[in-house]
Amino acid sequence: MGSFKGKYEHKISETGRISVPSKFRDILRSKYQSDDLVLLSMGSHLRVYPAAEWEKQEARWEQEQSGNPELNEFLRRLYSMMDECSIDKNGRIVITQDVRKYNSLEGDCIINGFRNRMEIWDKAAWESATGGEKLEALFAKFADSF
């Protein structure tokens, strides 16, 4: 149970509730001992990090480039589009209206595992970003490397 893997289809409610796949909840409990998450808006989708993974990223930024004005401007904007949440007793998270709007999340969504994080995509955006010829080209380029 090391990393988040798999793709799941869920619906996001009008109030912003969406179920986190039970497989992902199990990873959060066993690997991180926490249901606390950090939501990072990417515009096309939402990145969802376990709080412990996000803290590692913040520590790297503190060590590497805290005096870089351009990085600080990027981080200022990034943090303004972030949120935090916890999984409720029903296995759901609540995504605020602003975050849903910025990432075009409504109705059918895809929750995708991606290494140390999850991603939440609008289903149509997911299909556009990952399907067809693009997918075939990526497999042709990278599949033999592992």
JOCORSUL-V996027 format. One record per residue. N is the residue number from 0. RES is the residue in one letter. PHI is phi in whole degrees, 0 to 359 (* if undefined). NEAR is the number of other C-alpha atoms within 12 Angstrom. Layout:
BEGIN
n=N res=RES phi=PHI near=NEAR
n=N res=RES phi=PHI near=NEAR
END
This chain:
BEGIN
n=0 res=M phi=* near=16
n=1 res=G phi=269 near=18
n=2 res=S phi=232 near=24
n=3 res=F phi=280 near=29
n=4 res=K phi=223 near=21
n=5 res=G phi=105 near=19
n=6 res=K phi=229 near=24
n=7 res=Y phi=227 near=27
n=8 res=E phi=258 near=25
n=9 res=H phi=222 near=25
n=10 res=K phi=253 near=26
n=11 res=I phi=262 near=30
n=12 res=S phi=282 near=21
n=13 res=E phi=296 near=17
n=14 res=T phi=267 near=18
n=15 res=G phi=91 near=26
n=16 res=R phi=274 near=27
n=17 res=I phi=216 near=34
n=18 res=S phi=283 near=30
n=19 res=V phi=269 near=39
n=20 res=P phi=307 near=30
n=21 res=S phi=301 near=20
n=22 res=K phi=300 near=24
n=23 res=F phi=288 near=39
n=24 res=R phi=297 near=33
n=25 res=D phi=298 near=21
n=26 res=I phi=296 near=26
n=27 res=L phi=301 near=33
n=28 res=R phi=289 near=22
n=29 res=S phi=282 near=16
n=30 res=K phi=271 near=20
n=31 res=Y phi=249 near=24
n=32 res=Q phi=51 near=15
n=33 res=S phi=201 near=23
n=34 res=D phi=255 near=30
n=35 res=D phi=279 near=27
n=36 res=L phi=231 near=38
n=37 res=V phi=243 near=34
n=38 res=L phi=258 near=37
n=39 res=L phi=242 near=35
n=40 res=S phi=285 near=32
n=41 res=M phi=248 near=25
n=42 res=G phi=89 near=24
n=43 res=S phi=274 near=25
n=44 res=H phi=197 near=31
n=45 res=L phi=246 near=38
n=46 res=R phi=268 near=36
n=47 res=V phi=236 near=41
n=48 res=Y phi=255 near=37
n=49 res=P phi=301 near=37
n=50 res=A phi=306 near=29
n=51 res=A phi=296 near=23
n=52 res=E phi=292 near=26
n=53 res=W phi=295 near=26
n=54 res=E phi=298 near=16
n=55 res=K phi=298 near=15
n=56 res=Q phi=296 near=18
n=57 res=E phi=299 near=18
n=58 res=A phi=296 near=14
n=59 res=R phi=298 near=13
n=60 res=W phi=297 near=18
n=61 res=E phi=299 near=16
n=62 res=Q phi=282 near=12
n=63 res=E phi=277 near=13
n=64 res=Q phi=217 near=17
n=65 res=S phi=296 near=17
n=66 res=G phi=264 near=13
n=67 res=N phi=275 near=14
n=68 res=P phi=300 near=11
n=69 res=E phi=292 near=12
n=70 res=L phi=296 near=17
n=71 res=N phi=298 near=17
n=72 res=E phi=295 near=15
n=73 res=F phi=300 near=16
n=74 res=L phi=295 near=22
n=75 res=R phi=302 near=13
n=76 res=R phi=290 near=15
n=77 res=L phi=300 near=18
n=78 res=Y phi=294 near=21
n=79 res=S phi=289 near=18
n=80 res=M phi=252 near=27
n=81 res=M phi=255 near=29
n=82 res=D phi=208 near=28
n=83 res=E phi=234 near=26
n=84 res=C phi=201 near=25
n=85 res=S phi=231 near=29
n=86 res=I phi=283 near=30
n=87 res=D phi=278 near=18
n=88 res=K phi=296 near=11
n=89 res=N phi=263 near=15
n=90 res=G phi=81 near=21
n=91 res=R phi=244 near=27
n=92 res=I phi=243 near=31
n=93 res=V phi=248 near=29
n=94 res=I phi=255 near=39
n=95 res=T phi=297 near=29
n=96 res=Q phi=300 near=20
n=97 res=D phi=300 near=21
n=98 res=V phi=293 near=31
n=99 res=R phi=299 near=35
n=100 res=K phi=296 near=21
n=101 res=Y phi=298 near=23
n=102 res=N phi=258 near=30
n=103 res=S phi=53 near=29
n=104 res=L phi=260 near=39
n=105 res=E phi=200 near=31
n=106 res=G phi=66 near=22
n=107 res=D phi=288 near=25
n=108 res=C phi=228 near=33
n=109 res=I phi=247 near=34
n=110 res=I phi=251 near=35
n=111 res=N phi=243 near=32
n=112 res=G phi=277 near=29
n=113 res=F phi=211 near=20
n=114 res=R phi=58 near=20
n=115 res=N phi=263 near=28
n=116 res=R phi=210 near=32
n=117 res=M phi=247 near=35
n=118 res=E phi=230 near=40
n=119 res=I phi=240 near=46
n=120 res=W phi=239 near=40
n=121 res=D phi=297 near=32
n=122 res=K phi=304 near=30
n=123 res=A phi=296 near=21
n=124 res=A phi=295 near=22
n=125 res=W phi=300 near=28
n=126 res=E phi=297 near=20
n=127 res=S phi=293 near=15
n=128 res=A phi=282 near=18
n=129 res=T phi=241 near=20
n=130 res=G phi=264 near=16
n=131 res=G phi=60 near=13
n=132 res=E phi=297 near=13
n=133 res=K phi=300 near=14
n=134 res=L phi=297 near=17
n=135 res=E phi=299 near=13
n=136 res=A phi=295 near=13
n=137 res=L phi=294 near=16
n=138 res=F phi=297 near=16
n=139 res=A phi=299 near=12
n=140 res=K phi=282 near=12
n=141 res=F phi=247 near=11
n=142 res=A phi=299 near=11
n=143 res=D phi=283 near=8
n=144 res=S phi=277 near=8
n=145 res=F phi=225 near=6
END
